[in-house]
Amino acid sequence: MTNDEEIIRRVLDEKTDEFRTIVDRHGTHVATFIRQMTGSRETAEDLTQETFLQAWRHLASFRTEKGSLERWLLRIAYTQTMMHLRKLRPTVSLESTLSSEGTDGYEEPDDSHLHTETLHEALERLTASDRALVYLYYIDGLKLKDISLAMGHNTAWLATRLQRIRQRLYKIMTQQ
C-alpha cells in the first residue's frame, strides 16, 4: 500500500487520478466526522465533497511535519462544516451557558444507568463544535494533541472544554 506522502507527490506531479486514492482512503472517516457534527447524511455528503475539493486546491500546502493527512483533512472538514452551520443559524457558546447556569455542586456522575438513546438526544443539544470534540475524543479515540491540530485549539483549552461538555451532558441527561 502506497503511503499518503507518495500519493500527494504523484498528485502534485499532475497524476490527477491518484487523488481518488486519497478520497477512497479517507472519505468515510471525513464523512462520518461531518455527519456527527451536522446530524444530516445529505449535508455530510455535500460537505465531504467540498472538503475534498478544498484539499485538492490546497494540496501543495500540506506539510507532514504538522500532522498526518487525515488530521489535515479533518481540519478542512471542521472548517467547512462550521462555515456551513454559521450560515444556517447562530449558536450559543457553551461558556456563556455554563457561566449563567453555574456548575456549583457538580459531582462526577455514575453514567452506567443512562441509556444510549438519552445520550444521543443530549449530544444533539450541544453545538456542532462540541459534538465534533466529543466525537474525536471519545468515539475516534484521538489524543488531545491530534484534536488540537484538527480543530485549531490548544490542548489545555480542549481539556477544559471536554470537562465542561461532560458536565453539560450530565445536566441535560439527568433533567430528562
MITIVEX-870145 format. One record per atom (N, C-alpha, C): residue number from 1; atom name; x, y, z; residue in one letter. Coordinates in nm, 4 decimals. Example, Ala and Ser with C-alpha at 12.3 -4.5 7.8 and 13.67 -1.06 7.14 Angstrom:
residues 2
seq; atom; u; v; w; type
1; N; 1.3190; -0.5690; 0.7800; A
1; CA; 1.2300; -0.4500; 0.7800; A
1; C; 1.3200; -0.3300; 0.7800; A
2; N; 1.2850; -0.2250; 0.7080; S
2; CA; 1.3670; -0.1060; 0.7140; S
2; C; 1.2900; 0.0030; 0.7870; S
***
This chain:
residues 176
seq; atom; u; v; w; type
1; N; 0.0854; -0.1181; 0.0000; M
1; CA; 0.0000; 0.0000; 0.0000; M
1; C; 0.0899; 0.1244; 0.0000; M
2; N; 0.0573; 0.2157; -0.0875; T
2; CA; 0.1332; 0.3387; -0.1009; T
2; C; 0.0954; 0.4348; 0.0105; T
3; N; 0.1964; 0.5029; 0.0675; N
3; CA; 0.1644; 0.5951; 0.1759; N
3; C; 0.1125; 0.7278; 0.1209; N
4; N; 0.0511; 0.8049; 0.2079; D
4; CA; -0.0128; 0.9298; 0.1674; D
4; C; 0.0852; 1.0289; 0.1061; D
5; N; 0.2055; 1.0373; 0.1615; E
5; CA; 0.3046; 1.1321; 0.1097; E
5; C; 0.3391; 1.1031; -0.0357; E
6; N; 0.3540; 0.9762; -0.0675; E
6; CA; 0.3868; 0.9378; -0.2041; E
6; C; 0.2706; 0.9699; -0.2983; E
7; N; 0.1510; 0.9441; -0.2535; I
7; CA; 0.0331; 0.9752; -0.3362; I
7; C; 0.0242; 1.1258; -0.3598; I
8; N; 0.0465; 1.2043; -0.2547; I
8; CA; 0.0420; 1.3504; -0.2686; I
8; C; 0.1466; 1.3969; -0.3688; I
9; N; 0.2656; 1.3418; -0.3600; R
9; CA; 0.3715; 1.3794; -0.4535; R
9; C; 0.3295; 1.3509; -0.5974; R
10; N; 0.2670; 1.2342; -0.6195; R
10; CA; 0.2233; 1.1989; -0.7550; R
10; C; 0.1095; 1.2892; -0.8017; R
11; N; 0.0188; 1.3240; -0.7119; V
11; CA; -0.0898; 1.4154; -0.7491; V
11; C; -0.0318; 1.5512; -0.7887; V
12; N; 0.0634; 1.5991; -0.7095; L
12; CA; 0.1254; 1.7284; -0.7391; L
12; C; 0.2076; 1.7242; -0.8676; L
13; N; 0.2516; 1.6038; -0.9062; D
13; CA; 0.3218; 1.5863; -1.0342; D
13; C; 0.2225; 1.5680; -1.1487; D
14; N; 0.0986; 1.6070; -1.1221; E
14; CA; -0.0109; 1.6084; -1.2199; E
14; C; -0.0593; 1.4709; -1.2614; E
15; N; -0.0474; 1.3761; -1.1739; K
15; CA; -0.1110; 1.2464; -1.1939; K
15; C; -0.2420; 1.2519; -1.1163; K
16; N; -0.3385; 1.3237; -1.1720; T
16; CA; -0.4609; 1.3597; -1.1007; T
16; C; -0.5472; 1.2408; -1.0616; T
17; N; -0.5365; 1.1311; -1.1343; D
17; CA; -0.6176; 1.0149; -1.1000; D
17; C; -0.5781; 0.9565; -0.9646; D
18; N; -0.4606; 0.9897; -0.9148; E
18; CA; -0.4144; 0.9409; -0.7847; E
18; C; -0.4922; 1.0036; -0.6685; E
19; N; -0.5522; 1.1202; -0.6889; F
19; CA; -0.6262; 1.1842; -0.5807; F
19; C; -0.7426; 1.0958; -0.5362; F
20; N; -0.7950; 1.0166; -0.6263; R
20; CA; -0.9050; 0.9246; -0.5936; R
20; C; -0.8638; 0.8301; -0.4804; R
21; N; -0.7378; 0.7921; -0.4758; T
21; CA; -0.6876; 0.7053; -0.3694; T
21; C; -0.7014; 0.7734; -0.2333; T
22; N; -0.6720; 0.9038; -0.2290; I
22; CA; -0.6862; 0.9795; -0.1043; I
22; C; -0.8324; 0.9817; -0.0608; I
23; N; -0.9223; 1.0071; -0.1559; V
23; CA; -1.0655; 1.0093; -0.1249; V
23; C; -1.1115; 0.8721; -0.0768; V
24; N; -1.0687; 0.7670; -0.1456; D
24; CA; -1.1079; 0.6316; -0.1059; D
24; C; -1.0555; 0.5965; 0.0330; D
25; N; -0.9348; 0.6381; 0.0624; R
25; CA; -0.8706; 0.6044; 0.1895; R
25; C; -0.9300; 0.6812; 0.3081; R
26; N; -0.9672; 0.8079; 0.2880; H
26; CA; -1.0066; 0.8929; 0.3999; H
26; C; -1.1518; 0.9425; 0.3941; H
27; N; -1.2191; 0.9155; 0.2851; G
27; CA; -1.3535; 0.9693; 0.2652; G
27; C; -1.4560; 0.9270; 0.3683; G
28; N; -1.4563; 0.8008; 0.4068; T
28; CA; -1.5544; 0.7520; 0.5036; T
28; C; -1.5350; 0.8187; 0.6392; T
29; N; -1.4112; 0.8324; 0.6815; H
29; CA; -1.3839; 0.8939; 0.8119; H
29; C; -1.4246; 1.0418; 0.8113; H
30; N; -1.3918; 1.1118; 0.7040; V
30; CA; -1.4289; 1.2534; 0.6931; V
30; C; -1.5805; 1.2681; 0.6926; V
31; N; -1.6489; 1.1852; 0.6143; A
31; CA; -1.7953; 1.1931; 0.6069; A
31; C; -1.8608; 1.1614; 0.7411; A
32; N; -1.8092; 1.0632; 0.8122; T
32; CA; -1.8632; 1.0282; 0.9433; T
32; C; -1.8438; 1.1424; 1.0417; T
33; N; -1.7267; 1.2019; 1.0390; F
33; CA; -1.6970; 1.3163; 1.1252; F
33; C; -1.7958; 1.4301; 1.0985; F
34; N; -1.8172; 1.4621; 0.9733; I
34; CA; -1.9094; 1.5710; 0.9377; I
34; C; -2.0519; 1.5342; 0.9766; I
35; N; -2.0910; 1.4097; 0.9551; R
35; CA; -2.2267; 1.3681; 0.9913; R
35; C; -2.2494; 1.3796; 1.1419; R
36; N; -2.1469; 1.3495; 1.2208; Q
36; CA; -2.1590; 1.3644; 1.3658; Q
36; C; -2.1814; 1.5107; 1.4037; Q
37; N; -2.1216; 1.6006; 1.3287; M
37; CA; -2.1370; 1.7424; 1.3576; M
37; C; -2.2723; 1.7964; 1.3123; M
38; N; -2.3189; 1.7503; 1.1970; T
38; CA; -2.4398; 1.8086; 1.1380; T
38; C; -2.5661; 1.7291; 1.1663; T
39; N; -2.5530; 1.5989; 1.1874; G
39; CA; -2.6705; 1.5148; 1.2070; G
39; C; -2.7440; 1.4835; 1.0780; G
40; N; -2.6875; 1.5205; 0.9647; S
40; CA; -2.7546; 1.5007; 0.8365; S
40; C; -2.6638; 1.4287; 0.7378; S
41; N; -2.7123; 1.3181; 0.6850; R
41; CA; -2.6346; 1.2421; 0.5868; R
41; C; -2.6154; 1.3228; 0.4584; R
42; N; -2.7204; 1.3905; 0.4139; E
42; CA; -2.7126; 1.4675; 0.2895; E
42; C; -2.6136; 1.5834; 0.3028; E
43; N; -2.6225; 1.6547; 0.4137; T
43; CA; -2.5298; 1.7651; 0.4375; T
43; C; -2.3876; 1.7126; 0.4480; T
44; N; -2.3705; 1.5995; 0.5138; A
44; CA; -2.2367; 1.5396; 0.5273; A
44; C; -2.1796; 1.5041; 0.3900; A
45; N; -2.2627; 1.4516; 0.3026; E
45; CA; -2.2148; 1.4181; 0.1678; E
45; C; -2.1695; 1.5430; 0.0941; E
46; N; -2.2501; 1.6485; 0.1000; D
46; CA; -2.2143; 1.7740; 0.0334; D
46; C; -2.0853; 1.8328; 0.0906; D
47; N; -2.0766; 1.8373; 0.2227; L
47; CA; -1.9587; 1.8965; 0.2862; L
47; C; -1.8345; 1.8090; 0.2703; L
48; N; -1.8525; 1.6788; 0.2581; T
48; CA; -1.7389; 1.5904; 0.2312; T
48; C; -1.6823; 1.6211; 0.0931; T
49; N; -1.7704; 1.6400; -0.0037; Q
49; CA; -1.7244; 1.6772; -0.1377; Q
49; C; -1.6512; 1.8113; -0.1343; Q
50; N; -1.7069; 1.9066; -0.0623; E
50; CA; -1.6434; 2.0379; -0.0509; E
50; C; -1.5078; 2.0265; 0.0203; E
51; N; -1.4998; 1.9415; 0.1204; T
51; CA; -1.3738; 1.9192; 0.1914; T
51; C; -1.2660; 1.8682; 0.0964; T
52; N; -1.2998; 1.7685; 0.0160; F
52; CA; -1.2001; 1.7128; -0.0755; F
52; C; -1.1693; 1.8077; -0.1905; F
53; N; -1.2639; 1.8899; -0.2292; L
53; CA; -1.2369; 1.9929; -0.3292; L
53; C; -1.1350; 2.0935; -0.2747; L
54; N; -1.1556; 2.1363; -0.1495; Q
54; CA; -1.0598; 2.2276; -0.0860; Q
54; C; -0.9231; 2.1605; -0.0696; Q
55; N; -0.9231; 2.0337; -0.0329; A
55; CA; -0.7967; 1.9613; -0.0190; A
55; C; -0.7241; 1.9547; -0.1535; A
56; N; -0.7972; 1.9295; -0.2595; W
56; CA; -0.7396; 1.9247; -0.3945; W
56; C; -0.6757; 2.0594; -0.4293; W
57; N; -0.7482; 2.1668; -0.4021; R
57; CA; -0.6996; 2.3013; -0.4353; R
57; C; -0.5758; 2.3404; -0.3550; R
58; N; -0.5660; 2.2920; -0.2319; H
58; CA; -0.4588; 2.3353; -0.1421; H
58; C; -0.3615; 2.2232; -0.1059; H
59; N; -0.3599; 2.1195; -0.1858; L
59; CA; -0.2761; 2.0038; -0.1540; L
59; C; -0.1281; 2.0409; -0.1422; L
60; N; -0.0835; 2.1352; -0.2199; A
60; CA; 0.0572; 2.1765; -0.2145; A
60; C; 0.0943; 2.2378; -0.0797; A
61; N; -0.0056; 2.2853; -0.0036; S
61; CA; 0.0233; 2.3469; 0.1263; S
61; C; 0.0308; 2.2443; 0.2400; S
62; N; -0.0023; 2.1184; 0.2125; F
62; CA; 0.0038; 2.0156; 0.3164; F
62; C; 0.1483; 1.9921; 0.3583; F
63; N; 0.1712; 1.9868; 0.4903; R
63; CA; 0.3048; 1.9640; 0.5469; R
63; C; 0.2983; 1.8476; 0.6459; R
64; N; 0.3748; 1.7439; 0.6182; T
64; CA; 0.3730; 1.6255; 0.7047; T
64; C; 0.4246; 1.6559; 0.8442; T
65; N; 0.5113; 1.7539; 0.8579; E
65; CA; 0.5647; 1.7854; 0.9912; E
65; C; 0.4586; 1.8445; 1.0833; E
66; N; 0.3480; 1.8899; 1.0273; K
66; CA; 0.2402; 1.9455; 1.1094; K
66; C; 0.1326; 1.8426; 1.1432; K
67; N; 0.1465; 1.7214; 1.0933; G
67; CA; 0.0495; 1.6173; 1.1238; G
67; C; 0.0188; 1.5317; 1.0026; G
68; N; -0.0648; 1.4320; 1.0240; S
68; CA; -0.0982; 1.3379; 0.9176; S
68; C; -0.1960; 1.3993; 0.8177; S
69; N; -0.2059; 1.3369; 0.7034; L
69; CA; -0.3005; 1.3806; 0.6014; L
69; C; -0.4433; 1.3726; 0.6550; L
70; N; -0.4718; 1.2678; 0.7294; E
70; CA; -0.6064; 1.2523; 0.7848; E
70; C; -0.6413; 1.3685; 0.8779; E
71; N; -0.5499; 1.4110; 0.9633; R
71; CA; -0.5753; 1.5243; 1.0532; R
71; C; -0.5954; 1.6530; 0.9736; R
72; N; -0.5175; 1.6688; 0.8668; W
72; CA; -0.5307; 1.7860; 0.7806; W
72; C; -0.6688; 1.7871; 0.7153; W
73; N; -0.7120; 1.6719; 0.6668; L
73; CA; -0.8445; 1.6617; 0.6050; L
73; C; -0.9552; 1.6891; 0.7077; L
74; N; -0.9386; 1.6393; 0.8303; L
74; CA; -1.0379; 1.6660; 0.9347; L
74; C; -1.0427; 1.8143; 0.9698; L
75; N; -0.9289; 1.8807; 0.9653; R
75; CA; -0.9259; 2.0252; 0.9905; R
75; C; -1.0048; 2.0994; 0.8820; R
76; N; -0.9852; 2.0595; 0.7576; I
76; CA; -1.0611; 2.1201; 0.6474; I
76; C; -1.2094; 2.0898; 0.6648; I
77; N; -1.2421; 1.9653; 0.6992; A
77; CA; -1.3819; 1.9256; 0.7193; A
77; C; -1.4452; 2.0063; 0.8321; A
78; N; -1.3726; 2.0231; 0.9400; Y
78; CA; -1.4222; 2.1004; 1.0538; Y
78; C; -1.4510; 2.2443; 1.0110; Y
79; N; -1.3572; 2.3044; 0.9408; T
79; CA; -1.3748; 2.4425; 0.8953; T
79; C; -1.4928; 2.4550; 0.8006; T
80; N; -1.5040; 2.3652; 0.7047; Q
80; CA; -1.6154; 2.3687; 0.6096; Q
80; C; -1.7491; 2.3525; 0.6809; Q
81; N; -1.7543; 2.2608; 0.7754; T
81; CA; -1.8787; 2.2351; 0.8482; T
81; C; -1.9174; 2.3538; 0.9344; T
82; N; -1.8211; 2.4115; 1.0033; M
82; CA; -1.8524; 2.5279; 1.0870; M
82; C; -1.8991; 2.6461; 1.0019; M
83; N; -1.8386; 2.6673; 0.8867; M
83; CA; -1.8842; 2.7751; 0.7978; M
83; C; -2.0279; 2.7495; 0.7528; M
84; N; -2.0572; 2.6253; 0.7198; H
84; CA; -2.1928; 2.5884; 0.6782; H
84; C; -2.2929; 2.6120; 0.7911; H
85; N; -2.2594; 2.5670; 0.9111; L
85; CA; -2.3518; 2.5806; 1.0233; L
85; C; -2.3707; 2.7263; 1.0641; L
86; N; -2.2677; 2.8075; 1.0514; R
86; CA; -2.2813; 2.9506; 1.0832; R
86; C; -2.3775; 3.0191; 0.9881; R
87; N; -2.3797; 2.9733; 0.8637; K
87; CA; -2.4734; 3.0303; 0.7663; K
87; C; -2.6183; 2.9968; 0.8032; K
88; N; -2.6389; 2.8806; 0.8651; L
88; CA; -2.7739; 2.8347; 0.8971; L
88; C; -2.8344; 2.9060; 1.0166; L
89; N; -2.7573; 2.9173; 1.1237; R
89; CA; -2.8106; 2.9799; 1.2449; R
89; C; -2.6966; 3.0130; 1.3412; R
90; N; -2.7171; 3.1158; 1.4204; P
90; CA; -2.6159; 3.1451; 1.5222; P
90; C; -2.6260; 3.0431; 1.6346; P
91; N; -2.5139; 3.0191; 1.7018; T
91; CA; -2.5134; 2.9258; 1.8140; T
91; C; -2.4796; 3.0001; 1.9419; T
92; N; -2.5239; 2.9451; 2.0522; V
92; CA; -2.4910; 2.9997; 2.1832; V
92; C; -2.3690; 2.9246; 2.2331; V
93; N; -2.2711; 2.9955; 2.2826; S
93; CA; -2.1495; 2.9291; 2.3270; S
93; C; -2.1749; 2.8532; 2.4574; S
94; N; -2.1035; 2.7454; 2.4744; L
94; CA; -2.1152; 2.6649; 2.5955; L
94; C; -2.0685; 2.7441; 2.7163; L
95; N; -1.9641; 2.8263; 2.6990; E
95; CA; -1.9135; 2.9050; 2.8117; E
95; C; -2.0210; 2.9975; 2.8675; E
96; N; -2.0947; 3.0657; 2.7792; S
96; CA; -2.1960; 3.1580; 2.8285; S
96; C; -2.3107; 3.0828; 2.8946; S
97; N; -2.3434; 2.9660; 2.8417; T
97; CA; -2.4482; 2.8851; 2.9027; T
97; C; -2.4068; 2.8397; 3.0417; T
98; N; -2.2828; 2.7896; 3.0521; L
98; CA; -2.2367; 2.7405; 3.1815; L
98; C; -2.2165; 2.8535; 3.2817; L
99; N; -2.1671; 2.9673; 3.2345; S
99; CA; -2.1439; 3.0757; 3.3292; S
99; C; -2.2765; 3.1304; 3.3827; S
100; N; -2.3815; 3.1246; 3.3009; S
100; CA; -2.5101; 3.1723; 3.3504; S
100; C; -2.5785; 3.0695; 3.4399; S
101; N; -2.5476; 2.9406; 3.4169; E
101; CA; -2.6114; 2.8360; 3.4967; E
101; C; -2.5279; 2.7999; 3.6189; E
102; N; -2.3967; 2.8185; 3.6096; G
102; CA; -2.3075; 2.7804; 3.7190; G
102; C; -2.2859; 2.6306; 3.7206; G
103; N; -2.1802; 2.5879; 3.7878; T
103; CA; -2.1507; 2.4451; 3.7983; T
103; C; -2.1281; 2.4049; 3.9426; T
104; N; -2.1766; 2.4837; 4.0374; D
104; CA; -2.1580; 2.4506; 4.1778; D
104; C; -2.2250; 2.3180; 4.2103; D
105; N; -2.1621; 2.2414; 4.2962; G
105; CA; -2.2210; 2.1163; 4.3410; G
105; C; -2.2056; 2.0026; 4.2415; G
106; N; -2.1261; 2.0205; 4.1396; Y
106; CA; -2.1077; 1.9151; 4.0406; Y
106; C; -2.0274; 1.8007; 4.1009; Y
107; N; -2.0757; 1.6803; 4.0806; E
107; CA; -2.0040; 1.5604; 4.1220; E
107; C; -1.9886; 1.4719; 4.0001; E
108; N; -1.8830; 1.3936; 3.9970; E
108; CA; -1.8611; 1.3034; 3.8853; E
108; C; -1.9774; 1.2041; 3.8789; E
109; N; -2.0453; 1.1969; 3.7648; P
109; CA; -2.1647; 1.1133; 3.7560; P
109; C; -2.1349; 0.9646; 3.7422; P
110; N; -2.2297; 0.8838; 3.7867; D
110; CA; -2.2279; 0.7413; 3.7597; D
110; C; -2.3187; 0.7211; 3.6399; D
111; N; -2.2594; 0.7146; 3.5209; D
111; CA; -2.3357; 0.7115; 3.3961; D
111; C; -2.3829; 0.5708; 3.3588; D
112; N; -2.3557; 0.4717; 3.4375; S
112; CA; -2.3865; 0.3350; 3.3977; S
112; C; -2.5357; 0.3107; 3.3763; S
113; N; -2.6209; 0.3879; 3.4389; H
113; CA; -2.7640; 0.3656; 3.4265; H
113; C; -2.8288; 0.4454; 3.3128; H
114; N; -2.7539; 0.5323; 3.2509; L
114; CA; -2.8105; 0.6156; 3.1451; L
114; C; -2.8141; 0.5394; 3.0133; L
115; N; -2.9168; 0.5612; 2.9359; H
115; CA; -2.9376; 0.4893; 2.8116; H
115; C; -2.8683; 0.5594; 2.6947; H
116; N; -2.8312; 0.4796; 2.5969; T
116; CA; -2.7653; 0.5325; 2.4780; T
116; C; -2.8537; 0.6334; 2.4068; T
117; N; -2.9813; 0.6080; 2.3987; E
117; CA; -3.0737; 0.6987; 2.3312; E
117; C; -3.0743; 0.8362; 2.3989; E
118; N; -3.0744; 0.8369; 2.5283; T
118; CA; -3.0714; 0.9622; 2.6031; T
118; C; -2.9417; 1.0378; 2.5753; T
119; N; -2.8327; 0.9645; 2.5658; L
119; CA; -2.7045; 1.0265; 2.5342; L
119; C; -2.7084; 1.0907; 2.3963; L
120; N; -2.7624; 1.0198; 2.2982; H
120; CA; -2.7716; 1.0758; 2.1632; H
120; C; -2.8577; 1.2023; 2.1617; H
121; N; -2.9664; 1.2004; 2.2346; E
121; CA; -3.0518; 1.3198; 2.2429; E
121; C; -2.9766; 1.4354; 2.3086; E
122; N; -2.9006; 1.4052; 2.4111; A
122; CA; -2.8227; 1.5093; 2.4791; A
122; C; -2.7145; 1.5646; 2.3869; A
123; N; -2.6489; 1.4778; 2.3110; L
123; CA; -2.5462; 1.5230; 2.2180; L
123; C; -2.6039; 1.6170; 2.1125; L
124; N; -2.7252; 1.5906; 2.0703; E
124; CA; -2.7905; 1.6765; 1.9713; E
124; C; -2.8115; 1.8182; 2.0235; E
125; N; -2.8175; 1.8328; 2.1532; R
125; CA; -2.8383; 1.9650; 2.2135; R
125; C; -2.7089; 2.0452; 2.2265; R
126; N; -2.5948; 1.9807; 2.2007; L
126; CA; -2.4667; 2.0505; 2.2028; L
126; C; -2.4457; 2.1245; 2.0712; L
127; N; -2.3546; 2.2197; 2.0725; T
127; CA; -2.3182; 2.2870; 1.9480; T
127; C; -2.2440; 2.1875; 1.8595; T
128; N; -2.2379; 2.2160; 1.7331; A
128; CA; -2.1675; 2.1286; 1.6391; A
128; C; -2.0213; 2.1145; 1.6766; A
129; N; -1.9603; 2.2215; 1.7204; S
129; CA; -1.8203; 2.2188; 1.7600; S
129; C; -1.7984; 2.1262; 1.8794; S
130; N; -1.8874; 2.1319; 1.9766; D
130; CA; -1.8760; 2.0449; 2.0934; D
130; C; -1.9000; 1.8988; 2.0563; D
131; N; -1.9971; 1.8739; 1.9681; R
131; CA; -2.0209; 1.7368; 1.9210; R
131; C; -1.8971; 1.6840; 1.8496; R
132; N; -1.8328; 1.7695; 1.7710; A
132; CA; -1.7115; 1.7283; 1.6998; A
132; C; -1.6025; 1.6891; 1.7986; A
133; N; -1.5860; 1.7674; 1.9029; L
133; CA; -1.4850; 1.7379; 2.0042; L
133; C; -1.5153; 1.6047; 2.0732; L
134; N; -1.6399; 1.5827; 2.1107; V
134; CA; -1.6801; 1.4569; 2.1737; V
134; C; -1.6537; 1.3400; 2.0782; V
135; N; -1.6909; 1.3578; 1.9530; Y
135; CA; -1.6703; 1.2527; 1.8537; Y
135; C; -1.5219; 1.2180; 1.8398; Y
136; N; -1.4384; 1.3190; 1.8214; L
136; CA; -1.2963; 1.2936; 1.8002; L
136; C; -1.2309; 1.2287; 1.9221; L
137; N; -1.2684; 1.2733; 2.0419; Y
137; CA; -1.2037; 1.2239; 2.1636; Y
137; C; -1.2576; 1.0873; 2.2076; Y
138; N; -1.3893; 1.0743; 2.2152; Y
138; CA; -1.4471; 0.9527; 2.2716; Y
138; C; -1.4763; 0.8448; 2.1682; Y
139; N; -1.5205; 0.8832; 2.0511; I
139; CA; -1.5569; 0.7832; 1.9507; I
139; C; -1.4339; 0.7436; 1.8695; I
140; N; -1.3617; 0.8455; 1.8216; D
140; CA; -1.2450; 0.8188; 1.7388; D
140; C; -1.1219; 0.7825; 1.8213; D
141; N; -1.1206; 0.8193; 1.9490; G
141; CA; -1.0094; 0.7866; 2.0361; G
141; C; -0.8831; 0.8663; 2.0098; G
142; N; -0.8976; 0.9852; 1.9526; L
142; CA; -0.7800; 1.0674; 1.9246; L
142; C; -0.7276; 1.1320; 2.0521; L
143; N; -0.5997; 1.1595; 2.0532; K
143; CA; -0.5383; 1.2305; 2.1648; K
143; C; -0.5656; 1.3797; 2.1479; K
144; N; -0.5623; 1.4519; 2.2593; L
144; CA; -0.5883; 1.5954; 2.2543; L
144; C; -0.4916; 1.6677; 2.1612; L
145; N; -0.3681; 1.6220; 2.1542; K
145; CA; -0.2701; 1.6839; 2.0647; K
145; C; -0.3168; 1.6757; 1.9196; K
146; N; -0.3675; 1.5595; 1.8782; D
146; CA; -0.4157; 1.5424; 1.7415; D
146; C; -0.5421; 1.6243; 1.7170; D
147; N; -0.6295; 1.6280; 1.8149; I
147; CA; -0.7521; 1.7072; 1.8018; I
147; C; -0.7182; 1.8550; 1.7897; I
148; N; -0.6154; 1.8986; 1.8631; S
148; CA; -0.5770; 2.0398; 1.8558; S
148; C; -0.5345; 2.0768; 1.7145; S
149; N; -0.4709; 1.9849; 1.6437; L
149; CA; -0.4333; 2.0102; 1.5042; L
149; C; -0.5565; 2.0181; 1.4146; L
150; N; -0.6532; 1.9310; 1.4409; A
150; CA; -0.7734; 1.9285; 1.3574; A
150; C; -0.8657; 2.0461; 1.3847; A
151; N; -0.8751; 2.0892; 1.5104; M
151; CA; -0.9713; 2.1926; 1.5466; M
151; C; -0.9101; 2.3313; 1.5667; M
152; N; -0.7782; 2.3373; 1.5753; G
152; CA; -0.7126; 2.4665; 1.5876; G
152; C; -0.7167; 2.5295; 1.7256; G
153; N; -0.7279; 2.4476; 1.8301; H
153; CA; -0.7258; 2.4971; 1.9686; H
153; C; -0.6131; 2.4264; 2.0430; H
154; N; -0.5605; 2.4897; 2.1486; N
154; CA; -0.4544; 2.4237; 2.2242; N
154; C; -0.5130; 2.3145; 2.3141; N
155; N; -0.4276; 2.2246; 2.3589; T
155; CA; -0.4739; 2.1071; 2.4333; T
155; C; -0.5345; 2.1427; 2.5687; T
156; N; -0.4829; 2.2458; 2.6348; A
156; CA; -0.5402; 2.2848; 2.7646; A
156; C; -0.6836; 2.3333; 2.7475; A
157; N; -0.7068; 2.4118; 2.6446; W
157; CA; -0.8416; 2.4614; 2.6167; W
157; C; -0.9350; 2.3442; 2.5870; W
158; N; -0.8863; 2.2481; 2.5083; L
158; CA; -0.9688; 2.1315; 2.4739; L
158; C; -1.0021; 2.0475; 2.5965; L
159; N; -0.9059; 2.0291; 2.6867; A
159; CA; -0.9302; 1.9513; 2.8084; A
159; C; -1.0357; 2.0186; 2.8949; A
160; N; -1.0257; 2.1494; 2.9083; T
160; CA; -1.1265; 2.2236; 2.9854; T
160; C; -1.2620; 2.2136; 2.9174; T
161; N; -1.2627; 2.2261; 2.7863; R
161; CA; -1.3872; 2.2178; 2.7105; R
161; C; -1.4522; 2.0811; 2.7291; R
162; N; -1.3733; 1.9747; 2.7233; L
162; CA; -1.4278; 1.8404; 2.7439; L
162; C; -1.4901; 1.8254; 2.8823; L
163; N; -1.4253; 1.8799; 2.9833; Q
163; CA; -1.4809; 1.8733; 3.1182; Q
163; C; -1.6158; 1.9450; 3.1232; Q
164; N; -1.6239; 2.0607; 3.0631; R
164; CA; -1.7491; 2.1370; 3.0636; R
164; C; -1.8577; 2.0676; 2.9821; R
165; N; -1.8188; 2.0040; 2.8737; I
165; CA; -1.9152; 1.9284; 2.7929; I
165; C; -1.9709; 1.8119; 2.8742; I
166; N; -1.8832; 1.7406; 2.9454; R
166; CA; -1.9303; 1.6289; 3.0298; R
166; C; -2.0291; 1.6792; 3.1348; R
167; N; -1.9976; 1.7920; 3.1968; Q
167; CA; -2.0883; 1.8497; 3.2961; Q
167; C; -2.2219; 1.8859; 3.2325; Q
168; N; -2.2161; 1.9475; 3.1167; R
168; CA; -2.3382; 1.9880; 3.0452; R
168; C; -2.4205; 1.8654; 3.0057; R
169; N; -2.3555; 1.7629; 2.9537; L
169; CA; -2.4262; 1.6414; 2.9151; L
169; C; -2.4923; 1.5745; 3.0346; L
170; N; -2.4207; 1.5687; 3.1447; Y
170; CA; -2.4781; 1.5099; 3.2659; Y
170; C; -2.6021; 1.5872; 3.3091; Y
171; N; -2.5914; 1.7167; 3.3061; K
171; CA; -2.7055; 1.8007; 3.3469; K
171; C; -2.8246; 1.7789; 3.2518; K
172; N; -2.7991; 1.7764; 3.1245; I
172; CA; -2.9057; 1.7541; 3.0262; I
172; C; -2.9699; 1.6168; 3.0485; I
173; N; -2.8878; 1.5161; 3.0662; M
173; CA; -2.9366; 1.3790; 3.0753; M
173; C; -3.0122; 1.3517; 3.2060; M
174; N; -2.9752; 1.4173; 3.3121; T
174; CA; -3.0445; 1.3935; 3.4381; T
174; C; -3.1716; 1.4757; 3.4521; T
175; N; -3.1909; 1.5723; 3.3632; Q
175; CA; -3.3140; 1.6506; 3.3646; Q
175; C; -3.4234; 1.5881; 3.2814; Q
176; N; -3.3904; 1.4882; 3.2002; Q
176; CA; -3.4905; 1.4287; 3.1101; Q
176; C; -3.5780; 1.3298; 3.1835; Q
***
